[in-house]
Amino acid sequence: MCGRYATSRTSNRLNDDFGTTLADAEDTIGADYNMAPTKRAPLVIARAAADSAAVTRELTTAKWGLVPSWAKDPAIGNKMINARSETVDEKPSYKRAFAKRRAVVPVDGFYEWYQGPDTGGGKPPKQPFFITPGDSGMGLAGLYEFWKPRNEPDAEWLVSFTILTTAAEGEDGRIHDRAPFVVPPEHLDAWLDPAPHPRDELFGLLAPATPGLLQAWPVSTAVNNVRNNGPELVEPLAPE
């Protein structure tokens, strides 16, 4: 799964990298090296113009943890930070978003925790790793939804998102059995297109976050506490 990540690019940098404009309702986006579920995070979506068929990319922010439009309580999103790609087009919580509300989640990299084997003295503490393509950052495949209370028609819409995951391979599989999908830059338009597309066509646009694409290194256990935040969290541990 992907349960924590780092995102440090400014709104100007994200606009340049993803060819977006900043949504009018959003303030300047800042860095977060310990992005956790329920936080608001930068999100790239495609919006169709009201007066034409033109589609433009927009940079906005959304709450991490998808809240389906039919949900009675938005707290359901706390458990919906990841969507399994194997069943995403079947689950009521995700299938409508998968059909027409696909998104890209800008990240520098993500964290996973490795559980070492029990060598007779009990399992050792989990070791966090930072998994990243390097300085360029990347965009993870996501879905987003709109929600507001049914008995409050004048309430503001809550925008929330989830990250698509797949089975991990190679070294990523040794660290954790699930990994997020990456949207290569050349496939941004096709993935974000709000028109329906066949499942196989959509997943043909994505690449699993595998060792051939990314590098991984151990980092400080300070990342375990969501109150800790700063670039030091992604620095490799010094060799012992």
N, C-alpha and C positions, 0 to 999 in steps of 0.2 A: 504494500500500500504506500501511499504518499501522505504522511501525516504532519510534516513540517518542512518548510523550505525557506530560502533566502531570496529576496528581491531588492536590489539596490539601485536599479536604473531610475533616473529622474523622469518626469513626464515628458520633458523635451527629448531625452534620449529614447524613450519608448516610442514617441511619435515618429522619430527618425527611423528606428529599427523596424517598426511594424506598419509604417505608412498610415498612421492614424491621426485623427484630430481629437483634442481633449473635450469630453462632454461638457456642455455649458454649466451643468450643475455640480461639477467636480472641482475641488481645489487642487493645487499642485500636489502630485504624488511624491511621497518621500520613501526613504529606504527602510526596510524591515528585514533584519537578518535572522529573525526567529518567527516567521509567519506561521500562525497556528490556527486551527479551526475556530470559527466564529469571528475572527478578525476580518476587517475590510481590506481587500487586496486589489491591485490593478488587474483589469480584465479587458481583453480585446474582443469586440463583437462587430458584427456587420449590421447596419441599419439601412433599410430601404427608404428612399426619399418619399415623402407624402405625395408629391406632385409629379413623380416620374418613376421609371423602373430602375433608376440608378441605385447602386448599392455602394455604400462607403464604409470604411473601417473606422470604428470609434473606440477611443480609450476611455474607460470608465472605472469605477470601483464597485465591488460587490462583496457580500458576506460569504465567507468560505463555509459551505455546508448547504447543499441545495434543499430548498423548501418547495415542494410541489404546489402547484396552484390550488389543488383541492385540499391541502392540509388544514386541519383545524387549529393546530398549534405550531408556530414556527420553530419550536424547540426540536421538532423532528429532524431539522437540518443538521443538528449537532452530530448525528450518526451517519450523515450522508455526504461525507467529505470526498469519498471515492466511489466511482461506479465501475463495476466489473464489465469489461468490454464484451465478455462472452454472452451476457444476458441483457445488455443495456437497451436493446430494442424490444425487449419483452416485459421488463419490469414497469408497472404502472408509474412508479416514481420518476422514471427517466425517459420513457419511450417518446413522449411528446417533445421533450427538449432535444433528444437525439435527432428527431425528424426535422426540426427547424430552428433550434436555438443552440447552435454549436459555437464554442468560444475558444480563445487561446489564453492561457494563463502565463504571463511573462515571469520567468524565474532565472536566478543566477545558477541555481542548483537546488537539490533537495537532500534531506537527511534521512538516513535509515539506520536502524540499530541492529547490530550483530550480536547474537547470543552464542557464545562459545560453548563447546561441549563440556559435559560434567566429567571431570577427570578423577572423580572419587571424593573430592572435597566439597561437592555441591556446585551448582552452576555459577560461573563467574558473572560479575556485573555486565550488563549489556554495554557494548561499545558503540557510540554514534560515529557514523561515517558521513562525509559530505560528498555528494555525487554530482559532477558538473562537467560541462563541455569546455570550461575555461572562461576566459574574459568575455567571450561573445554573448554568454547567456543563451537562453532558448525559450521556446514557447511550448507549453504542455497542452495537450488536447483536453478541452473541458466542455461542459454544458452549463447553461444558465436558465433561470426561471424568474418569473415575476409572481409575487404573492402579496395580498393584503387581507385583513380580516373581512369576512363576508358581511358583518354587521356594521362595518365602518366604511361606507363607500367613499368618503372624503379623505380617508387615510392615505399616506404616501405609499407607493409601491416599494416593497422590499425586493431587491435584486440579489440573488444568491447563485452560487455555482458549485460544481463538483469537478473532480479530475478523473479522467478515464485511466484505468489500469489494465495491465495484461500480465501474463506469466513472465517472470524474470528469467534471464538466461545467463550462463557463464558466471563471472564473478558477482554480478548483481544478484543472481539466484542464490549464491552462497551467503550474501549479506541478508537478503530478504526474498521471499518467493514471489512477490508482486513488484511491478515497476510501472511508472506512468508512461503514457504514450507521448511522443514528441511530434509536433507539426513542423516539418521542414519548411523553410521560407518560401520555396517555390510552390508549395501547396496551400498557402494561407488563404487565397481567394476561394479555392474549391472547398476547403473545409468550412470556412465561415459562411459560404453561400446559404442563405436561409431557405432556399428551395429544397424540396425533398430529393434524396438521392438513394440509390440502392446501398444496402449495408456493405456489401463487398467492395463497392466503389469507394465508399468513405474510409473504410479501414485500409484500403490500398494506398491512401494518402499519408498514413501515419507510420512512424518508426518507433519500435520499442526502445526504451532508454537502456541500451545494452553497453557492455564494456567497449565495443568497437566504436561507439559514438562518444562515450563519456569516460572520465577518470574518477577514481574514488580514493579518499584518504581519511584516516581516523582524525577526529576533532575532539575538543574538550567536552567533558560531560556537563559543562556549564549550559550547553544548549538544552539539557533536560528540563530546565526551569524556564518557562515562557516569559518570566519577568526579565531574564537576561537578554540583552540585545546589543549588537555591535559587530563590526567586521572581524573582531577577534574570534568569533564563533566559527568562522569558516576556515581559519588558519590550521594547517596540518599540525598535529602533535609533534613536538620535538622528539627525535629518537632517544630511547632510553639507553 
